[in-house]
């Protein structure tokens, strides 16, 4: 990796990799779809600015941000995050922010929530396409 992966991003990535390999803990319960594909530190061009999204699912434009407290709790950073989210949402991205405290508490549950958001967006797309 060419960037400094945070501990939180690493935990989320390892959980994703575990599910891709068929982690039976939950995969069998929710019917994990191997079409669910996440790219890490994905560059997104929005109105002339490049943003790097922690995790990105391209088919649904789902952007998953894993927010550590030390970086994302300041008023200045929170305002930047809100502005960025609004810009991306205006271009049909779906933003999912996961606080680091939730990753620490139960990374598998947070991964499942992200996966279920992907499933929801996929169903909406299929309904819109008449599939």
N, CA, C and O atoms as CSV, one atom per row, in Angstrom:
chain,resi,resn,atom,element,x,y,z
A,1,UNK,N,N,0.834,-1.179,0.000
A,1,UNK,CA,C,0.000,0.000,0.000
A,1,UNK,C,C,0.873,1.235,0.000
A,1,UNK,O,O,1.930,1.267,0.632
A,2,UNK,N,N,0.418,2.258,-0.721
A,2,UNK,CA,C,1.196,3.475,-0.870
A,2,UNK,C,C,0.822,4.556,0.140
A,2,UNK,O,O,1.338,5.670,0.047
A,3,UNK,N,N,-0.020,4.280,1.060
A,3,UNK,CA,C,-0.452,5.279,2.019
A,3,UNK,C,C,-0.361,4.675,3.419
A,3,UNK,O,O,-0.085,3.488,3.594
A,4,UNK,N,N,-0.600,5.522,4.393
A,4,UNK,CA,C,-0.511,5.101,5.777
A,4,UNK,C,C,-1.877,4.588,6.251
A,4,UNK,O,O,-2.726,5.370,6.679
A,5,UNK,N,N,-2.072,3.297,6.172
A,5,UNK,CA,C,-3.341,2.673,6.558
A,5,UNK,C,C,-3.499,2.751,8.075
A,5,UNK,O,O,-2.615,2.332,8.821
A,6,UNK,N,N,-4.628,3.289,8.522
A,6,UNK,CA,C,-4.875,3.372,9.958
A,6,UNK,C,C,-5.229,1.989,10.509
A,6,UNK,O,O,-5.563,1.073,9.758
A,7,UNK,N,N,-5.149,1.864,11.800
A,7,UNK,CA,C,-5.519,0.610,12.468
A,7,UNK,C,C,-6.975,0.271,12.164
A,7,UNK,O,O,-7.306,-0.888,11.915
A,8,UNK,N,N,-7.849,1.285,12.184
A,8,UNK,CA,C,-9.271,1.070,11.918
A,8,UNK,C,C,-9.507,0.588,10.490
A,8,UNK,O,O,-10.292,-0.331,10.257
A,9,UNK,N,N,-8.817,1.218,9.535
A,9,UNK,CA,C,-8.942,0.795,8.136
A,9,UNK,C,C,-8.437,-0.627,7.957
A,9,UNK,O,O,-9.015,-1.415,7.208
A,10,UNK,N,N,-7.363,-0.945,8.645
A,10,UNK,CA,C,-6.807,-2.300,8.551
A,10,UNK,C,C,-7.807,-3.329,9.076
A,10,UNK,O,O,-8.016,-4.367,8.448
A,11,UNK,N,N,-8.418,-3.049,10.212
A,11,UNK,CA,C,-9.398,-3.985,10.783
A,11,UNK,C,C,-10.576,-4.188,9.838
A,11,UNK,O,O,-11.045,-5.311,9.654
A,12,UNK,N,N,-11.051,-3.102,9.241
A,12,UNK,CA,C,-12.170,-3.199,8.303
A,12,UNK,C,C,-11.750,-3.986,7.071
A,12,UNK,O,O,-12.490,-4.853,6.607
A,13,UNK,N,N,-10.568,-3.692,6.538
A,13,UNK,CA,C,-10.059,-4.396,5.350
A,13,UNK,C,C,-9.905,-5.886,5.626
A,13,UNK,O,O,-10.306,-6.711,4.805
A,14,UNK,N,N,-9.325,-6.244,6.779
A,14,UNK,CA,C,-9.137,-7.658,7.116
A,14,UNK,C,C,-10.476,-8.377,7.254
A,14,UNK,O,O,-10.603,-9.542,6.878
A,15,UNK,N,N,-11.465,-7.686,7.790
A,15,UNK,CA,C,-12.799,-8.276,7.907
A,15,UNK,C,C,-13.387,-8.499,6.515
A,15,UNK,O,O,-13.969,-9.549,6.245
A,16,UNK,N,N,-13.233,-7.518,5.642
A,16,UNK,CA,C,-13.693,-7.658,4.247
A,16,UNK,C,C,-13.010,-8.856,3.585
A,16,UNK,O,O,-13.674,-9.675,2.951
A,17,UNK,N,N,-11.704,-8.959,3.730
A,17,UNK,CA,C,-10.967,-10.070,3.116
A,17,UNK,C,C,-11.432,-11.413,3.671
A,17,UNK,O,O,-11.526,-12.395,2.935
A,18,UNK,N,N,-11.722,-11.451,4.964
A,18,UNK,CA,C,-12.209,-12.673,5.594
A,18,UNK,C,C,-13.566,-13.085,5.006
A,18,UNK,O,O,-13.803,-14.265,4.746
A,19,UNK,N,N,-14.443,-12.111,4.802
A,19,UNK,CA,C,-15.749,-12.412,4.226
A,19,UNK,C,C,-15.622,-12.852,2.776
A,19,UNK,O,O,-16.350,-13.741,2.333
A,20,UNK,N,N,-14.701,-12.236,2.027
A,20,UNK,CA,C,-14.498,-12.633,0.635
A,20,UNK,C,C,-14.038,-14.092,0.537
A,20,UNK,O,O,-14.329,-14.782,-0.440
A,21,UNK,N,N,-13.321,-14.545,1.559
A,21,UNK,CA,C,-12.825,-15.927,1.573
A,21,UNK,C,C,-13.881,-16.897,2.097
A,21,UNK,O,O,-13.674,-18.110,2.069
A,22,UNK,N,N,-15.005,-16.376,2.570
A,22,UNK,CA,C,-16.082,-17.248,3.009
A,22,UNK,C,C,-16.171,-17.427,4.506
A,22,UNK,O,O,-16.457,-18.530,4.971
A,23,UNK,N,N,-15.935,-16.378,5.280
A,23,UNK,CA,C,-16.070,-16.426,6.737
A,23,UNK,C,C,-17.463,-16.941,7.090
A,23,UNK,O,O,-18.458,-16.245,6.882
A,24,UNK,N,N,-17.531,-18.139,7.616
A,24,UNK,CA,C,-18.817,-18.799,7.888
A,24,UNK,C,C,-19.563,-18.169,9.052
A,24,UNK,O,O,-20.756,-18.424,9.219
A,25,UNK,N,N,-18.895,-17.351,9.865
A,25,UNK,CA,C,-19.555,-16.749,11.018
A,25,UNK,C,C,-20.831,-16.045,10.602
A,25,UNK,O,O,-21.865,-16.194,11.253
A,26,UNK,N,N,-20.769,-15.293,9.540
A,26,UNK,CA,C,-21.924,-14.525,9.114
A,26,UNK,C,C,-22.263,-14.751,7.649
A,26,UNK,O,O,-23.421,-14.613,7.255
A,27,UNK,N,N,-21.283,-15.091,6.849
A,27,UNK,CA,C,-21.514,-15.237,5.407
A,27,UNK,C,C,-22.705,-16.137,5.106
A,27,UNK,O,O,-23.518,-15.820,4.237
A,28,UNK,N,N,-22.810,-17.231,5.799
A,28,UNK,CA,C,-23.898,-18.171,5.539
A,28,UNK,C,C,-25.245,-17.612,5.978
A,28,UNK,O,O,-26.276,-17.944,5.394
A,29,UNK,N,N,-25.240,-16.770,6.999
A,29,UNK,CA,C,-26.491,-16.204,7.490
A,29,UNK,C,C,-27.055,-15.149,6.553
A,29,UNK,O,O,-28.270,-15.062,6.376
A,30,UNK,N,N,-26.178,-14.342,5.946
A,30,UNK,CA,C,-26.661,-13.245,5.109
A,30,UNK,C,C,-26.483,-13.521,3.625
A,30,UNK,O,O,-26.883,-12.702,2.798
A,31,UNK,N,N,-25.896,-14.647,3.270
A,31,UNK,CA,C,-25.703,-14.977,1.864
A,31,UNK,C,C,-24.767,-14.016,1.178
A,31,UNK,O,O,-25.163,-13.353,0.219
A,32,UNK,N,N,-23.564,-13.923,1.630
A,32,UNK,CA,C,-22.589,-12.959,1.118
A,32,UNK,C,C,-22.417,-13.078,-0.390
A,32,UNK,O,O,-22.209,-14.171,-0.918
A,33,UNK,N,N,-22.505,-11.956,-1.071
A,33,UNK,CA,C,-22.410,-11.871,-2.528
A,33,UNK,C,C,-20.983,-11.487,-2.910
A,33,UNK,O,O,-20.506,-10.417,-2.531
A,34,UNK,N,N,-20.309,-12.344,-3.650
A,34,UNK,CA,C,-18.925,-12.059,-4.026
A,34,UNK,C,C,-18.799,-10.933,-5.044
A,34,UNK,O,O,-17.685,-10.538,-5.388
A,35,UNK,N,N,-19.925,-10.407,-5.535
A,35,UNK,CA,C,-19.867,-9.224,-6.391
A,35,UNK,C,C,-19.577,-7.966,-5.579
A,35,UNK,O,O,-19.234,-6.924,-6.137
A,36,UNK,N,N,-19.714,-8.068,-4.267
A,36,UNK,CA,C,-19.410,-6.943,-3.382
A,36,UNK,C,C,-17.901,-6.732,-3.407
A,36,UNK,O,O,-17.133,-7.541,-2.888
A,37,UNK,N,N,-17.504,-5.638,-4.017
A,37,UNK,CA,C,-16.084,-5.395,-4.234
A,37,UNK,C,C,-15.710,-4.022,-3.697
A,37,UNK,O,O,-16.269,-3.012,-4.125
A,38,UNK,N,N,-14.775,-3.980,-2.770
A,38,UNK,CA,C,-14.327,-2.715,-2.190
A,38,UNK,C,C,-12.929,-2.371,-2.668
A,38,UNK,O,O,-12.027,-3.209,-2.669
A,39,UNK,N,N,-12.771,-1.133,-3.069
A,39,UNK,CA,C,-11.448,-0.607,-3.373
A,39,UNK,C,C,-11.060,0.303,-2.216
A,39,UNK,O,O,-11.883,1.066,-1.710
A,40,UNK,N,N,-9.816,0.217,-1.808
A,40,UNK,CA,C,-9.348,0.999,-0.667
A,40,UNK,C,C,-8.584,2.225,-1.143
A,40,UNK,O,O,-7.839,2.173,-2.122
A,41,UNK,N,N,-8.786,3.344,-0.420
A,41,UNK,CA,C,-8.151,4.619,-0.754
A,41,UNK,C,C,-8.407,4.980,-2.206
A,41,UNK,O,O,-7.486,5.247,-2.978
A,42,UNK,N,N,-9.673,4.979,-2.549
A,42,UNK,CA,C,-10.096,5.205,-3.927
A,42,UNK,C,C,-10.172,6.707,-4.208
A,42,UNK,O,O,-10.842,7.436,-3.477
A,43,UNK,N,N,-9.496,7.175,-5.256
A,43,UNK,CA,C,-9.552,8.608,-5.583
A,43,UNK,C,C,-10.853,8.950,-6.310
A,43,UNK,O,O,-11.224,8.291,-7.281
A,44,UNK,N,N,-11.533,9.978,-5.834
A,44,UNK,CA,C,-12.784,10.427,-6.434
A,44,UNK,C,C,-12.619,11.895,-6.801
A,44,UNK,O,O,-12.269,12.719,-5.957
A,45,UNK,N,N,-12.873,12.216,-8.058
A,45,UNK,CA,C,-12.790,13.594,-8.527
A,45,UNK,C,C,-14.162,14.236,-8.388
A,45,UNK,O,O,-15.128,13.802,-9.016
A,46,UNK,N,N,-14.239,15.270,-7.562
A,46,UNK,CA,C,-15.494,15.969,-7.319
A,46,UNK,C,C,-15.249,17.464,-7.496
A,46,UNK,O,O,-14.527,18.088,-6.718
A,47,UNK,N,N,-15.857,18.016,-8.524
A,47,UNK,CA,C,-15.761,19.459,-8.807
A,47,UNK,C,C,-14.318,19.949,-8.776
A,47,UNK,O,O,-14.003,20.952,-8.135
A,48,UNK,N,N,-13.452,19.233,-9.471
A,48,UNK,CA,C,-12.060,19.645,-9.596
A,48,UNK,C,C,-11.160,19.282,-8.425
A,48,UNK,O,O,-9.966,19.583,-8.445
A,49,UNK,N,N,-11.717,18.640,-7.408
A,49,UNK,CA,C,-10.920,18.230,-6.249
A,49,UNK,C,C,-10.882,16.713,-6.176
A,49,UNK,O,O,-11.869,16.036,-6.466
A,50,UNK,N,N,-9.724,16.192,-5.782
A,50,UNK,CA,C,-9.609,14.743,-5.597
A,50,UNK,C,C,-9.738,14.437,-4.110
A,50,UNK,O,O,-9.007,14.974,-3.278
A,51,UNK,N,N,-10.690,13.559,-3.799
A,51,UNK,CA,C,-10.881,13.056,-2.445
A,51,UNK,C,C,-10.508,11.583,-2.458
A,51,UNK,O,O,-10.771,10.873,-3.428
A,52,UNK,N,N,-9.902,11.139,-1.387
A,52,UNK,CA,C,-9.616,9.714,-1.256
A,52,UNK,C,C,-10.613,9.131,-0.263
A,52,UNK,O,O,-10.706,9.560,0.887
A,53,UNK,N,N,-11.353,8.139,-0.745
A,53,UNK,CA,C,-12.366,7.472,0.063
A,53,UNK,C,C,-11.724,6.239,0.684
A,53,UNK,O,O,-11.026,5.491,-0.002
A,54,UNK,N,N,-11.955,6.020,1.981
A,54,UNK,CA,C,-11.341,4.870,2.659
A,54,UNK,C,C,-11.659,3.569,1.929
A,54,UNK,O,O,-10.759,2.783,1.631
A,55,UNK,N,N,-12.936,3.344,1.643
A,55,UNK,CA,C,-13.378,2.151,0.912
A,55,UNK,C,C,-14.477,2.577,-0.054
A,55,UNK,O,O,-15.323,3.408,0.276
A,56,UNK,N,N,-14.453,1.997,-1.251
A,56,UNK,CA,C,-15.406,2.400,-2.279
A,56,UNK,C,C,-15.910,1.178,-3.033
A,56,UNK,O,O,-15.129,0.324,-3.453
A,57,UNK,N,N,-17.227,1.108,-3.196
A,57,UNK,CA,C,-17.861,0.039,-3.960
A,57,UNK,C,C,-18.385,0.681,-5.240
A,57,UNK,O,O,-19.401,1.375,-5.209
A,58,UNK,N,N,-17.704,0.457,-6.371
A,58,UNK,CA,C,-18.004,1.213,-7.585
A,58,UNK,C,C,-19.372,0.979,-8.219
A,58,UNK,O,O,-19.941,1.919,-8.774
A,59,UNK,N,N,-19.918,-0.216,-8.160
A,59,UNK,CA,C,-21.179,-0.474,-8.860
A,59,UNK,C,C,-22.351,0.284,-8.242
A,59,UNK,O,O,-23.333,0.567,-8.928
A,60,UNK,N,N,-22.259,0.614,-6.962
A,60,UNK,CA,C,-23.339,1.325,-6.274
A,60,UNK,C,C,-22.937,2.737,-5.845
A,60,UNK,O,O,-23.755,3.482,-5.306
A,61,UNK,N,N,-21.681,3.099,-6.085
A,61,UNK,CA,C,-21.131,4.396,-5.661
A,61,UNK,C,C,-21.241,4.572,-4.135
A,61,UNK,O,O,-21.521,5.663,-3.638
A,62,UNK,N,N,-21.014,3.479,-3.418
A,62,UNK,CA,C,-21.025,3.515,-1.958
A,62,UNK,C,C,-19.624,3.854,-1.464
A,62,UNK,O,O,-18.666,3.128,-1.730
A,63,UNK,N,N,-19.519,4.953,-0.751
A,63,UNK,CA,C,-18.252,5.386,-0.157
A,63,UNK,C,C,-18.322,5.146,1.346
A,63,UNK,O,O,-19.201,5.671,2.030
A,64,UNK,N,N,-17.392,4.352,1.846
A,64,UNK,CA,C,-17.358,4.015,3.275
A,64,UNK,C,C,-16.159,4.709,3.895
A,64,UNK,O,O,-15.018,4.494,3.487
A,65,UNK,N,N,-16.434,5.540,4.881
A,65,UNK,CA,C,-15.378,6.250,5.600
A,65,UNK,C,C,-15.304,5.710,7.015
A,65,UNK,O,O,-16.302,5.666,7.734
A,66,UNK,N,N,-14.111,5.302,7.400
A,66,UNK,CA,C,-13.858,4.801,8.753
A,66,UNK,C,C,-13.197,5.950,9.508
A,66,UNK,O,O,-12.032,6.272,9.274
A,67,UNK,N,N,-13.947,6.555,10.408
A,67,UNK,CA,C,-13.517,7.799,11.048
A,67,UNK,C,C,-12.944,7.585,12.443
A,67,UNK,O,O,-13.659,7.249,13.387
A,68,UNK,N,N,-11.639,7.788,12.543
A,68,UNK,CA,C,-10.987,7.745,13.849
A,68,UNK,C,C,-11.268,9.015,14.631
A,68,UNK,O,O,-11.352,10.096,14.048
A,69,UNK,N,N,-11.412,8.900,15.916
A,69,UNK,CA,C,-11.755,10.042,16.772
A,69,UNK,C,C,-10.689,11.121,16.721
A,69,UNK,O,O,-11.015,12.305,16.637
A,70,UNK,N,N,-9.421,10.736,16.772
A,70,UNK,CA,C,-8.351,11.725,16.840
A,70,UNK,C,C,-8.357,12.691,15.666
A,70,UNK,O,O,-8.000,13.859,15.826
A,71,UNK,N,N,-8.752,12.230,14.504
A,71,UNK,CA,C,-8.721,13.086,13.317
A,71,UNK,C,C,-10.071,13.746,13.040
A,71,UNK,O,O,-10.117,14.903,12.621
A,72,UNK,N,N,-11.154,13.034,13.265
A,72,UNK,CA,C,-12.470,13.502,12.824
A,72,UNK,C,C,-13.296,14.196,13.898
A,72,UNK,O,O,-14.451,14.529,13.634
A,73,UNK,N,N,-12.776,14.427,15.071
A,73,UNK,CA,C,-13.590,15.023,16.133
A,73,UNK,C,C,-13.466,16.536,16.234
A,73,UNK,O,O,-14.258,17.162,16.939
A,74,UNK,N,N,-12.509,17.141,15.559
A,74,UNK,CA,C,-12.343,18.589,15.666
A,74,UNK,C,C,-13.430,19.295,14.855
A,74,UNK,O,O,-13.858,18.780,13.821
A,75,UNK,N,N,-13.879,20.461,15.308
A,75,UNK,CA,C,-14.906,21.196,14.549
A,75,UNK,C,C,-14.464,21.487,13.108
A,75,UNK,O,O,-15.280,21.425,12.189
A,76,UNK,N,N,-13.193,21.800,12.910
A,76,UNK,CA,C,-12.697,22.099,11.573
A,76,UNK,C,C,-12.810,20.874,10.658
A,76,UNK,O,O,-13.275,20.983,9.523
A,77,UNK,N,N,-12.382,19.712,11.156
A,77,UNK,CA,C,-12.451,18.496,10.337
A,77,UNK,C,C,-13.886,18.053,10.125
A,77,UNK,O,O,-14.239,17.570,9.050
A,78,UNK,N,N,-14.717,18.217,11.149
A,78,UNK,CA,C,-16.127,17.844,11.000
A,78,UNK,C,C,-16.790,18.702,9.910
A,78,UNK,O,O,-17.595,18.194,9.129
A,79,UNK,N,N,-16.459,19.986,9.854
A,79,UNK,CA,C,-17.009,20.864,8.822
A,79,UNK,C,C,-16.518,20.437,7.437
A,79,UNK,O,O,-17.286,20.459,6.475
A,80,UNK,N,N,-15.233,20.047,7.327
A,80,UNK,CA,C,-14.696,19.554,6.052
A,80,UNK,C,C,-15.407,18.280,5.619
A,80,UNK,O,O,-15.747,18.117,4.446
A,81,UNK,N,N,-15.633,17.374,6.574
A,81,UNK,CA,C,-16.318,16.116,6.259
A,81,UNK,C,C,-17.736,16.374,5.750
A,81,UNK,O,O,-18.178,15.746,4.788
A,82,UNK,N,N,-18.444,17.296,6.395
A,82,UNK,CA,C,-19.821,17.612,5.991
A,82,UNK,C,C,-19.831,18.203,4.582
A,82,UNK,O,O,-20.663,17.830,3.755
A,83,UNK,N,N,-18.910,19.119,4.314
A,83,UNK,CA,C,-18.836,19.741,2.987
A,83,UNK,C,C,-18.530,18.693,1.916
A,83,UNK,O,O,-19.149,18.670,0.852
A,84,UNK,N,N,-17.581,17.846,2.216
A,84,UNK,CA,C,-17.193,16.789,1.281
A,84,UNK,C,C,-18.345,15.822,1.028
A,84,UNK,O,O,-18.609,15.447,-0.114
A,85,UNK,N,N,-19.025,15.423,2.095
A,85,UNK,CA,C,-20.168,14.505,1.964
A,85,UNK,C,C,-21.264,15.122,1.097
A,85,UNK,O,O,-21.862,14.441,0.264
A,86,UNK,N,N,-21.521,16.405,1.297
A,86,UNK,CA,C,-22.558,17.082,0.495
A,86,UNK,C,C,-22.174,17.110,-0.978
A,86,UNK,O,O,-23.009,16.857,-1.846
A,87,UNK,N,N,-20.909,17.418,-1.262
A,87,UNK,CA,C,-20.442,17.427,-2.651
A,87,UNK,C,C,-20.608,16.056,-3.287
A,87,UNK,O,O,-21.120,15.934,-4.399
A,88,UNK,N,N,-20.172,15.031,-2.574
A,88,UNK,CA,C,-20.240,13.676,-3.130
A,88,UNK,C,C,-21.688,13.210,-3.276
A,88,UNK,O,O,-22.033,12.559,-4.262
A,89,UNK,N,N,-22.526,13.536,-2.310
A,89,UNK,CA,C,-23.932,13.154,-2.375
A,89,UNK,C,C,-24.615,13.828,-3.563
A,89,UNK,O,O,-25.487,13.235,-4.197
A,90,UNK,N,N,-24.221,15.062,-3.862
A,90,UNK,CA,C,-24.810,15.765,-5.009
A,90,UNK,C,C,-24.465,15.074,-6.331
A,90,UNK,O,O,-25.129,15.307,-7.340
A,91,UNK,N,N,-23.441,14.234,-6.332
A,91,UNK,CA,C,-23.046,13.479,-7.527
A,91,UNK,C,C,-23.450,12.001,-7.423
A,91,UNK,O,O,-22.861,11.138,-8.075
A,92,UNK,N,N,-24.455,11.728,-6.601
A,92,UNK,CA,C,-25.073,10.400,-6.456
A,92,UNK,C,C,-24.207,9.371,-5.734
A,92,UNK,O,O,-24.424,8.169,-5.888
A,93,UNK,N,N,-23.240,9.819,-4.957
A,93,UNK,CA,C,-22.527,8.902,-4.080
A,93,UNK,C,C,-23.359,8.710,-2.827
A,93,UNK,O,O,-24.054,9.628,-2.392
A,94,UNK,N,N,-23.292,7.528,-2.248
A,94,UNK,CA,C,-23.870,7.275,-0.942
A,94,UNK,C,C,-22.706,7.208,0.034
A,94,UNK,O,O,-21.775,6.425,-0.150
A,95,UNK,N,N,-22.762,8.026,1.063
A,95,UNK,CA,C,-21.678,8.111,2.039
A,95,UNK,C,C,-22.091,7.359,3.296
A,95,UNK,O,O,-23.186,7.559,3.821
A,96,UNK,N,N,-21.216,6.503,3.764
A,96,UNK,CA,C,-21.440,5.787,5.021
A,96,UNK,C,C,-20.225,6.054,5.905
A,96,UNK,O,O,-19.108,5.640,5.594
A,97,UNK,N,N,-20.465,6.746,6.999
A,97,UNK,CA,C,-19.382,7.042,7.942
A,97,UNK,C,C,-19.514,6.114,9.149
A,97,UNK,O,O,-20.572,6.021,9.771
A,98,UNK,N,N,-18.425,5.439,9.459
A,98,UNK,CA,C,-18.423,4.520,10.596
A,98,UNK,C,C,-17.439,5.056,11.630
A,98,UNK,O,O,-16.238,5.118,11.367
A,99,UNK,N,N,-17.932,5.439,12.789
A,99,UNK,CA,C,-17.023,5.923,13.833
A,99,UNK,C,C,-16.079,4.810,14.296
A,99,UNK,O,O,-16.458,3.642,14.379
A,100,UNK,N,N,-14.863,5.201,14.590
A,100,UNK,CA,C,-13.868,4.235,15.044
A,100,UNK,C,C,-14.302,3.455,16.270
A,100,UNK,O,O,-13.950,2.286,16.425
A,101,UNK,N,N,-15.072,4.101,17.145
A,101,UNK,CA,C,-15.531,3.406,18.364
A,101,UNK,C,C,-16.385,2.198,18.009
A,101,UNK,O,O,-16.350,1.188,18.712
A,102,UNK,N,N,-17.156,2.291,16.918
A,102,UNK,CA,C,-17.976,1.152,16.495
A,102,UNK,C,C,-17.116,0.044,15.902
A,102,UNK,O,O,-17.399,-1.138,16.096
A,103,UNK,N,N,-16.065,0.426,15.179
A,103,UNK,CA,C,-15.134,-0.578,14.627
A,103,UNK,C,C,-14.468,-1.321,15.774
A,103,UNK,O,O,-14.346,-2.546,15.744
A,104,UNK,N,N,-14.036,-0.574,16.787
A,104,UNK,CA,C,-13.378,-1.202,17.942
A,104,UNK,C,C,-14.322,-2.147,18.678
A,104,UNK,O,O,-13.917,-3.212,19.143
A,105,UNK,N,N,-15.594,-1.739,18.776
A,105,UNK,CA,C,-16.580,-2.528,19.515
A,105,UNK,C,C,-16.914,-3.824,18.782
A,105,UNK,O,O,-16.951,-4.893,19.390
A,106,UNK,N,N,-17.160,-3.727,17.458
A,106,UNK,CA,C,-17.570,-4.932,16.724
A,106,UNK,C,C,-17.388,-4.699,15.222
A,106,UNK,O,O,-18.326,-4.312,14.525
A,107,UNK,N,N,-16.187,-4.937,14.743
A,107,UNK,CA,C,-15.878,-4.662,13.341
A,107,UNK,C,C,-16.719,-5.513,12.397
A,107,UNK,O,O,-17.082,-5.049,11.316
A,108,UNK,N,N,-17.038,-6.754,12.782
A,108,UNK,CA,C,-17.864,-7.602,11.910
A,108,UNK,C,C,-19.266,-7.023,11.739
A,108,UNK,O,O,-19.813,-7.033,10.636
A,109,UNK,N,N,-19.839,-6.526,12.812
A,109,UNK,CA,C,-21.173,-5.932,12.731
A,109,UNK,C,C,-21.156,-4.706,11.820
A,109,UNK,O,O,-22.074,-4.515,11.022
A,110,UNK,N,N,-20.136,-3.890,11.932
A,110,UNK,CA,C,-20.055,-2.697,11.089
A,110,UNK,C,C,-19.823,-3.073,9.625
A,110,UNK,O,O,-20.345,-2.420,8.721
A,111,UNK,N,N,-19.050,-4.113,9.399
A,111,UNK,CA,C,-18.867,-4.584,8.029
A,111,UNK,C,C,-20.197,-5.089,7.468
A,111,UNK,O,O,-20.539,-4.792,6.323
A,112,UNK,N,N,-20.936,-5.840,8.256
A,112,UNK,CA,C,-22.240,-6.357,7.819
A,112,UNK,C,C,-23.180,-5.195,7.508
A,112,UNK,O,O,-23.918,-5.249,6.524
A,113,UNK,N,N,-23.165,-4.145,8.331
A,113,UNK,CA,C,-23.995,-2.973,8.053
A,113,UNK,C,C,-23.622,-2.356,6.704
A,113,UNK,O,O,-24.500,-1.962,5.937
A,114,UNK,N,N,-22.325,-2.270,6.416
A,114,UNK,CA,C,-21.873,-1.737,5.124
A,114,UNK,C,C,-22.337,-2.651,3.989
A,114,UNK,O,O,-22.789,-2.175,2.948
A,115,UNK,N,N,-22.224,-3.950,4.192
A,115,UNK,CA,C,-22.658,-4.904,3.171
A,115,UNK,C,C,-24.165,-4.801,2.932
A,115,UNK,O,O,-24.617,-4.859,1.788
A,116,UNK,N,N,-24.940,-4.650,4.000
A,116,UNK,CA,C,-26.386,-4.522,3.853
A,116,UNK,C,C,-26.757,-3.229,3.125
A,116,UNK,O,O,-27.733,-3.198,2.376
A,117,UNK,N,N,-25.983,-2.166,3.342
A,117,UNK,CA,C,-26.205,-0.916,2.598
A,117,UNK,C,C,-25.962,-1.160,1.109
A,117,UNK,O,O,-26.718,-0.684,0.261
A,118,UNK,N,N,-24.899,-1.906,0.802
A,118,UNK,CA,C,-24.617,-2.286,-0.594
A,118,UNK,C,C,-25.809,-3.066,-1.174
A,118,UNK,O,O,-26.237,-2.790,-2.295
A,119,UNK,N,N,-26.338,-4.025,-0.430
A,119,UNK,CA,C,-27.483,-4.825,-0.899
A,119,UNK,C,C,-28.693,-3.929,-1.165
A,119,UNK,O,O,-29.380,-4.088,-2.173
A,120,UNK,N,N,-28.944,-2.997,-0.263
A,120,UNK,CA,C,-30.055,-2.061,-0.429
A,120,UNK,C,C,-29.877,-1.232,-1.708
A,120,UNK,O,O,-30.816,-1.086,-2.490
A,121,UNK,N,N,-28.681,-0.695,-1.915
A,121,UNK,CA,C,-28.418,0.116,-3.110
A,121,UNK,C,C,-28.531,-0.715,-4.386
A,121,UNK,O,O,-29.003,-0.222,-5.411
A,122,UNK,N,N,-28.100,-1.973,-4.323
A,122,UNK,CA,C,-28.217,-2.872,-5.478
A,122,UNK,C,C,-29.682,-3.117,-5.821
A,122,UNK,O,O,-30.058,-3.093,-6.992
A,123,UNK,N,N,-30.506,-3.352,-4.809
A,123,UNK,CA,C,-31.942,-3.565,-5.038
A,123,UNK,C,C,-32.609,-2.326,-5.618
A,123,UNK,O,O,-33.473,-2.436,-6.488
A,124,UNK,N,N,-32.219,-1.158,-5.147
A,124,UNK,CA,C,-32.775,0.093,-5.678
A,124,UNK,C,C,-32.395,0.245,-7.153
A,124,UNK,O,O,-33.224,0.624,-7.980
A,125,UNK,N,N,-31.126,-0.058,-7.472
A,125,UNK,CA,C,-30.689,0.012,-8.866
A,125,UNK,C,C,-31.477,-0.944,-9.746
A,125,UNK,O,O,-31.917,-0.583,-10.837
A,126,UNK,N,N,-31.649,-2.163,-9.261
A,126,UNK,CA,C,-32.370,-3.174,-10.045
A,126,UNK,C,C,-33.832,-2.761,-10.255
A,126,UNK,O,O,-34.389,-2.963,-11.335
A,127,UNK,N,N,-34.446,-2.187,-9.223
A,127,UNK,CA,C,-35.829,-1.731,-9.353
A,127,UNK,C,C,-35.920,-0.582,-10.354
A,127,UNK,O,O,-36.886,-0.490,-11.111
A,128,UNK,N,N,-34.931,0.281,-10.359
A,128,UNK,CA,C,-34.912,1.400,-11.304
A,128,UNK,C,C,-34.687,0.970,-12.738
A,128,UNK,O,O,-35.120,1.638,-13.676
A,129,UNK,N,N,-33.996,-0.164,-12.900
A,129,UNK,CA,C,-33.722,-0.675,-14.241
A,129,UNK,C,C,-34.801,-1.633,-14.732
A,129,UNK,O,O,-34.744,-2.122,-15.861
A,130,UNK,N,N,-35.781,-1.896,-13.876
A,130,UNK,CA,C,-36.840,-2.821,-14.258
A,130,UNK,C,C,-36.419,-4.276,-14.206
A,130,UNK,O,O,-37.064,-5.134,-14.809
A,131,UNK,N,N,-35.324,-4.565,-13.475
A,131,UNK,CA,C,-34.826,-5.946,-13.390
A,131,UNK,C,C,-35.636,-6.771,-12.424
A,131,UNK,O,O,-35.353,-7.954,-12.233
